[in-house]
Amino acid sequence: MTNAINRRQLLAGGLAAGTMGAGVLAGSSASRAVQAPAVHSAKTKPAVIASGNGNIYKNGGTETCVERAFRLMTEGTDVLEALIAGVNIVEEDPEDTSVGFGGLPDADGRVTLDSCCMHGPKKRAGGVGALKGVRTPSKVAHMVAEQTDHHLLVGEGAQTFARNMGFSIEDDLNSTRSRQLWLEWKRRTDSRHYLNPAERAAVGHTVGLQMVAEGKIDPDHYYGTINCNGVNAAGDVCGVTTTSGLAWKIPGRVGDSPILGAGLYVDNTAGAAGSTGRGEANLYNLASFLIVEKLREGLHPKDAGIAALRRIVENTVERRLLDEAGRPAFNVNFYVLSKSGEHAGVALYGGPTRRYAVATEAGSDLLPIEGLFGDRT
C-alpha cells in the first residue's frame, strides 16, 4: 500500500510539475531565464557579409571579397577557406590602406598586421598579432589554428612561424601611397622635436583626424580592418578579421582584431560577429562575444549588435573619449550574421558613406549601417 501511495504521489507531483512548466513556458519572466538556447529550424540561407571594403576592392581582378568568398563557399569550399580567399583580395590590394600590403604603418613607419579566424564546426581558432613582412596575415592565422595547439602568436614569434610554414617574408609592406601618407603625418607631427609624451599623443591623434577631414585618409581606414563572416547551406558558420591596425599607432600596439571575443567571435549554433573601429573600446567589452551570446538567446542580428553598442556606451566614461553631448567621440561597427543567414551592420554612428558588404544568391551589394545615435558625417 505504501509503495502504491508513493507511486501515486510521484505521478501527481510529476503532472503538477509538468503543468507548472507549461505555465512557465507560456511566457513568464522566469521561463525566459531557463529556456534552452534558441534553435534555428528554418532553412539556412547562404550568405557572406563583411565591412564595406569587402565589396569595393578587387586588386585588379573581377571579384570583390564577398563575391569570391560566396562563390567558393557555394561551390563546396570549406567556409573559412572561402572567407580567407576573399579577404586576401583586400589584404593584397595596395589601394586599401586599412589591411595587408599598403596598410597605414605605425608611428615608426613600419606596417604591422593582426588577424584572427574562427571555424565554427571544428571549434578552432587562430590569430597573429604585430606580424611584419607577410601580406596575408589571415593565412598565417589559419595556419596557427590548423597546425598548432595555440590561439595567438605575436611579433617575431609569429613571423618565425610564418617563415617555417613557407611564407615569404618581405622587408617592407609599405606601398608608395602608405609611405607618402606616413611621411605627411610625420612632417606635421615632428616639426618640433621635444614634445612631451602627452603633447605628442594629442598632436598625433589630432593630425591623423585632420588628414581624415582633408580626404587624405578614408575615415574607415584610420582605424583599419576588414571583417568577413559566412554561413553555408548546411549552417556551417566561420569568420575572419584582418587589419593593419590603428594608423600611426605606438609600435607594438595590438588592437581587438586578433583577440577572440573582441574583433571576432563565432559559434556554430548561433552565428558570428566581428568589428571595425576603435579596438580599445571593443576589447574592454568583448563585444563580439556578447553579440553571439545574444544571437544564442534568439535576438535578431540587428538587436544583438545594438545591445553590444549600448554596452560600449555604458562603459565609456573617460571625458577624453566623449564628445560635447557626452557620447563616445569614436565609432565602432559590428557585422552580425546568424546561423539562419540573417545579417545586419550596426555602429555607434551611421552615415551616408557607411555601408556593409553582403553576398547572397541574389548577388552582392553594399547595405546601410544603422547607427545607434543616428548618422554622423
C-alpha positions as CSV (number, residue, x, y, z in Angstrom):
1,M,0.0,0.0,0.0
2,T,2.8,2.4,0.9
3,N,4.5,1.8,-2.4
4,A,1.3,2.4,-4.3
5,I,0.6,5.6,-2.4
6,N,4.2,6.8,-3.1
7,R,3.8,6.0,-6.8
8,R,0.5,7.9,-7.0
9,Q,2.1,10.8,-5.2
10,L,5.1,10.7,-7.6
11,L,2.8,10.7,-10.6
12,A,0.7,13.5,-9.2
13,G,3.9,15.5,-8.5
14,G,5.1,15.0,-12.0
15,L,1.9,16.1,-13.5
16,A,1.9,19.2,-11.3
17,A,5.4,20.0,-12.3
18,G,4.6,19.5,-16.0
19,T,1.6,21.8,-15.6
20,M,3.7,24.4,-13.9
21,G,6.4,24.1,-16.6
22,A,3.8,24.6,-19.3
23,G,2.6,27.7,-17.5
24,V,6.2,29.0,-17.1
25,L,6.9,28.4,-20.8
26,A,3.8,30.3,-21.7
27,G,5.6,33.5,-21.2
28,S,6.6,34.3,-17.6
29,S,9.9,36.1,-16.9
30,A,11.1,33.0,-15.1
31,S,10.7,30.9,-18.2
32,R,12.9,33.2,-20.2
33,A,15.7,32.6,-17.7
34,V,15.6,28.8,-18.0
35,Q,14.7,28.3,-21.7
36,A,17.2,26.3,-23.8
37,P,19.2,28.3,-26.4
38,A,17.3,29.3,-29.5
39,V,17.2,26.6,-32.1
40,H,17.2,27.8,-35.7
41,S,14.9,25.4,-37.5
42,A,14.4,27.4,-40.7
43,K,16.4,26.5,-43.7
44,T,19.7,28.4,-43.7
45,K,20.1,31.0,-46.5
46,P,23.8,31.0,-47.5
47,A,25.4,34.4,-47.0
48,V,28.7,36.2,-46.7
49,I,28.9,39.6,-45.0
50,A,31.8,42.0,-44.5
51,S,32.8,45.5,-43.7
52,G,32.2,47.9,-46.6
53,N,35.7,47.4,-48.2
54,G,34.6,43.7,-48.7
55,N,32.6,44.8,-51.8
56,I,34.8,47.6,-53.2
57,Y,38.4,46.4,-53.8
58,K,39.3,43.8,-56.5
59,N,43.1,44.1,-56.7
60,G,42.9,44.2,-60.4
61,G,40.6,41.1,-60.6
62,T,36.9,40.7,-61.3
63,E,35.6,39.8,-57.9
64,T,35.4,41.5,-54.6
65,C,36.0,39.8,-51.2
66,V,32.4,38.8,-50.6
67,E,31.8,37.7,-54.2
68,R,34.8,35.4,-54.2
69,A,34.0,34.0,-50.8
70,F,30.4,33.4,-51.6
71,R,31.3,31.7,-54.9
72,L,33.8,29.4,-53.4
73,M,31.6,28.6,-50.4
74,T,28.6,27.7,-52.5
75,E,30.8,25.6,-54.8
76,G,31.8,23.4,-51.8
77,T,34.9,25.0,-50.5
78,D,35.2,25.0,-46.7
79,V,33.6,28.1,-45.4
80,L,36.6,29.5,-43.6
81,E,38.9,28.8,-46.5
82,A,36.5,30.6,-48.8
83,L,36.4,33.7,-46.5
84,I,40.2,33.8,-46.2
85,A,40.4,33.7,-50.0
86,G,38.1,36.6,-50.1
87,V,39.9,38.8,-47.6
88,N,43.2,38.0,-49.4
89,I,42.0,40.3,-52.2
90,V,41.8,43.2,-49.9
91,E,45.0,42.3,-48.0
92,E,47.0,42.3,-51.2
93,D,45.4,45.4,-52.8
94,P,47.6,48.5,-52.1
95,E,44.6,50.8,-52.7
96,D,43.1,49.7,-49.4
97,T,45.2,51.3,-46.7
98,S,43.5,49.5,-43.8
99,V,44.9,46.0,-44.2
100,G,47.8,43.9,-45.5
101,F,50.1,45.4,-48.1
102,G,50.0,49.1,-48.1
103,G,48.2,49.3,-44.7
104,L,48.9,52.5,-42.8
105,P,52.0,51.9,-40.7
106,D,52.8,52.6,-37.0
107,A,54.5,55.7,-35.7
108,D,57.9,54.5,-36.9
109,G,56.7,53.8,-40.4
110,R,56.5,50.0,-40.1
111,V,53.5,48.1,-41.3
112,T,52.5,45.5,-38.6
113,L,49.4,43.3,-39.1
114,D,46.9,41.5,-36.9
115,S,44.4,38.8,-37.8
116,C,42.1,36.2,-36.3
117,C,39.9,33.4,-37.8
118,M,37.4,31.0,-36.2
119,H,36.0,27.8,-37.6
120,G,32.5,27.1,-36.2
121,P,32.1,23.4,-37.0
122,K,35.7,22.5,-36.0
123,K,35.6,24.8,-32.9
124,R,39.1,26.0,-33.8
125,A,40.6,29.5,-33.9
126,G,43.9,31.1,-34.6
127,G,45.4,34.5,-34.6
128,V,48.6,36.6,-35.1
129,G,49.5,40.0,-33.7
130,A,52.1,42.6,-34.7
131,L,53.2,40.4,-37.6
132,K,55.7,42.0,-40.1
133,G,56.6,41.0,-43.6
134,V,53.6,38.9,-44.6
135,R,50.9,40.5,-46.8
136,T,48.2,37.9,-45.9
137,P,48.1,37.6,-42.1
138,S,44.8,35.8,-42.4
139,K,46.5,32.8,-43.9
140,V,49.1,32.7,-41.1
141,A,46.2,32.9,-38.5
142,H,44.6,29.9,-40.3
143,M,47.9,28.0,-40.0
144,V,48.0,28.8,-36.3
145,A,44.6,27.2,-36.0
146,E,45.4,24.2,-38.1
147,Q,49.0,23.5,-37.3
148,T,49.4,24.4,-33.6
149,D,47.8,23.9,-30.2
150,H,47.7,27.7,-29.7
151,H,45.3,30.5,-30.5
152,L,47.6,33.5,-30.8
153,L,51.2,34.1,-31.9
154,V,52.8,37.6,-31.9
155,G,55.7,39.7,-33.1
156,E,58.9,37.9,-34.0
157,G,57.5,34.6,-33.0
158,A,54.6,35.0,-35.4
159,Q,57.0,35.9,-38.2
160,T,59.3,32.9,-37.5
161,F,56.2,30.6,-37.5
162,A,55.1,32.1,-40.9
163,R,58.6,31.6,-42.3
164,N,58.6,28.0,-41.1
165,M,55.2,27.4,-42.7
166,G,56.6,28.5,-46.1
167,F,55.6,32.2,-46.2
168,S,57.9,34.6,-47.9
169,I,58.9,37.4,-45.6
170,E,59.2,40.9,-47.1
171,D,61.4,43.7,-45.7
172,D,58.7,46.4,-46.0
173,L,55.0,46.2,-46.6
174,N,54.6,49.9,-47.3
175,S,53.2,50.8,-50.7
176,T,54.1,54.1,-52.3
177,R,50.9,55.6,-51.0
178,S,51.1,54.4,-47.4
179,R,54.7,55.6,-47.2
180,Q,53.7,59.1,-48.6
181,L,50.8,59.3,-46.0
182,W,53.2,58.4,-43.2
183,L,55.7,61.0,-44.3
184,E,53.0,63.6,-44.4
185,W,51.9,62.7,-40.9
186,K,55.5,62.7,-39.7
187,R,56.1,66.1,-41.2
188,R,53.2,67.6,-39.4
189,T,53.8,65.9,-36.0
190,D,57.6,66.2,-35.8
191,S,58.0,69.8,-36.7
192,R,59.0,70.2,-33.1
193,H,61.3,67.6,-31.6
194,Y,60.8,68.0,-27.9
195,L,57.2,67.3,-27.3
196,N,56.4,65.7,-24.0
197,P,54.6,62.3,-24.3
198,A,51.1,63.8,-23.5
199,E,51.5,66.5,-26.1
200,R,52.9,64.1,-28.7
201,A,50.0,61.7,-28.3
202,A,47.5,64.5,-28.6
203,V,49.1,66.1,-31.6
204,G,49.5,62.8,-33.4
205,H,45.8,61.9,-32.9
206,T,44.7,65.4,-33.9
207,V,46.8,65.4,-37.1
208,G,45.5,62.0,-38.0
209,L,41.9,63.2,-37.8
210,Q,42.9,66.3,-39.8
211,M,44.1,64.1,-42.6
212,V,40.8,62.2,-42.5
213,A,38.9,65.5,-42.7
214,E,41.0,66.7,-45.6
215,G,40.2,63.5,-47.5
216,K,43.8,62.2,-47.5
217,I,42.7,59.1,-45.4
218,D,39.4,57.2,-45.6
219,P,37.8,57.6,-42.2
220,D,37.2,53.8,-42.0
221,H,40.9,53.2,-42.9
222,Y,42.2,55.3,-40.0
223,Y,41.2,52.5,-37.7
224,G,41.7,49.9,-40.3
225,T,40.3,46.4,-40.7
226,I,38.1,44.0,-42.7
227,N,35.8,41.5,-41.0
228,C,34.2,38.8,-43.1
229,N,31.7,36.2,-41.9
230,G,29.9,33.4,-43.8
231,V,27.4,30.6,-43.4
232,N,26.7,27.9,-46.0
233,A,23.5,26.0,-46.8
234,A,24.5,23.3,-44.2
235,G,24.6,26.0,-41.5
236,D,28.4,26.0,-41.0
237,V,29.5,29.3,-39.7
238,C,33.0,30.8,-39.9
239,G,34.6,34.2,-39.7
240,V,37.9,36.1,-40.2
241,T,39.2,39.6,-39.3
242,T,42.4,41.1,-40.6
243,T,43.9,44.6,-40.2
244,S,46.9,46.9,-40.2
245,G,45.6,48.4,-37.1
246,L,45.2,52.0,-35.9
247,A,47.1,54.4,-38.2
248,W,50.3,55.7,-36.6
249,K,49.9,53.6,-33.5
250,I,52.5,53.2,-30.9
251,P,54.9,50.4,-32.1
252,G,53.8,47.1,-30.6
253,R,50.2,48.1,-30.2
254,V,47.7,45.3,-30.9
255,G,44.0,46.1,-31.1
256,D,40.9,44.0,-30.9
257,S,41.2,42.3,-34.3
258,P,43.2,39.1,-33.4
259,I,41.5,38.7,-30.0
260,L,38.8,36.0,-29.6
261,G,35.6,37.5,-28.5
262,A,36.6,41.1,-29.4
263,G,37.5,41.5,-33.1
264,L,35.7,38.2,-33.9
265,Y,33.6,35.5,-32.4
266,V,31.9,32.5,-34.0
267,D,29.6,29.9,-32.5
268,N,28.3,27.3,-34.9
269,T,25.0,27.0,-33.0
270,A,24.2,30.7,-33.2
271,G,26.2,32.8,-35.7
272,A,29.2,35.2,-36.0
273,A,30.1,38.8,-35.2
274,G,33.1,40.9,-36.0
275,S,34.1,44.6,-35.8
276,T,35.9,47.5,-37.1
277,G,36.6,50.9,-35.4
278,R,38.1,51.7,-32.1
279,G,39.6,48.4,-30.9
280,E,40.2,49.5,-27.3
281,A,36.5,50.1,-26.7
282,N,35.7,46.7,-28.2
283,L,38.4,45.0,-26.2
284,Y,37.1,46.4,-22.9
285,N,33.7,44.9,-23.6
286,L,34.5,41.7,-25.6
287,A,31.5,42.9,-27.7
288,S,31.7,40.3,-30.5
289,F,31.3,37.5,-27.9
290,L,28.4,39.4,-26.3
291,I,26.7,39.7,-29.7
292,V,26.9,36.0,-30.4
293,E,25.5,35.2,-27.0
294,K,22.6,37.5,-27.8
295,L,22.1,35.6,-31.1
296,R,22.0,32.4,-29.0
297,E,19.2,33.9,-26.9
298,G,17.2,34.4,-30.1
299,L,17.8,38.1,-30.9
300,H,17.9,39.3,-34.5
301,P,21.4,40.3,-35.6
302,K,20.5,44.0,-35.5
303,D,19.2,43.8,-32.0
304,A,22.2,41.7,-30.8
305,G,24.5,44.3,-32.3
306,I,22.7,47.2,-30.7
307,A,22.9,45.5,-27.3
308,A,26.7,45.5,-27.7
309,L,26.8,49.1,-28.7
310,R,24.8,50.1,-25.6
311,R,27.3,48.2,-23.5
312,I,30.2,50.2,-25.0
313,V,28.3,53.4,-24.3
314,E,27.7,52.3,-20.7
315,N,31.4,51.6,-20.2
316,T,32.8,54.7,-21.9
317,V,33.2,57.2,-19.1
318,E,36.6,58.9,-19.6
319,R,36.0,62.5,-20.5
320,R,38.7,62.4,-23.2
321,L,36.7,59.8,-25.1
322,L,33.4,61.7,-25.0
323,D,32.0,64.4,-27.3
324,E,30.2,67.6,-26.2
325,A,26.9,65.6,-25.9
326,G,28.6,63.0,-23.6
327,R,28.5,60.3,-26.2
328,P,31.5,58.3,-27.5
329,A,33.7,60.5,-29.7
330,F,34.8,57.5,-31.7
331,N,33.0,54.9,-33.8
332,V,32.7,51.1,-33.6
333,N,31.0,49.0,-36.2
334,F,29.7,45.4,-35.9
335,Y,28.9,43.0,-38.7
336,V,26.5,40.3,-37.5
337,L,25.4,37.1,-39.1
338,S,23.0,34.5,-37.7
339,K,23.2,30.8,-38.4
340,S,20.0,31.1,-40.4
341,G,21.6,33.7,-42.7
342,E,20.0,36.8,-41.3
343,H,22.5,39.7,-41.1
344,A,22.9,43.3,-40.0
345,G,25.5,46.1,-39.9
346,V,25.3,48.5,-36.9
347,A,27.5,51.2,-35.5
348,L,27.5,53.9,-32.9
349,Y,27.1,56.3,-35.7
350,G,25.8,55.6,-39.2
351,G,26.1,57.9,-42.2
352,P,25.6,58.0,-46.0
353,T,29.0,56.6,-46.7
354,R,28.9,53.8,-44.1
355,R,27.9,50.5,-45.6
356,Y,28.5,46.9,-45.0
357,A,29.0,44.3,-47.8
358,V,26.8,41.3,-48.4
359,A,26.7,38.5,-51.0
360,T,23.8,36.0,-51.3
361,E,22.2,34.1,-54.0
362,A,20.7,37.4,-55.2
363,G,24.2,38.8,-55.8
364,S,26.4,41.3,-53.9
365,D,25.6,44.7,-52.5
366,L,26.5,47.4,-50.1
367,L,23.8,47.9,-47.4
368,P,23.4,50.8,-44.9
369,I,24.9,50.5,-41.5
370,E,22.4,51.7,-38.9
371,G,23.7,54.0,-36.2
372,L,22.7,53.8,-32.5
373,F,22.8,57.5,-32.4
374,G,21.8,58.1,-36.0
375,D,24.1,59.4,-38.7
376,R,27.3,61.4,-38.3
377,T,29.3,62.7,-41.3
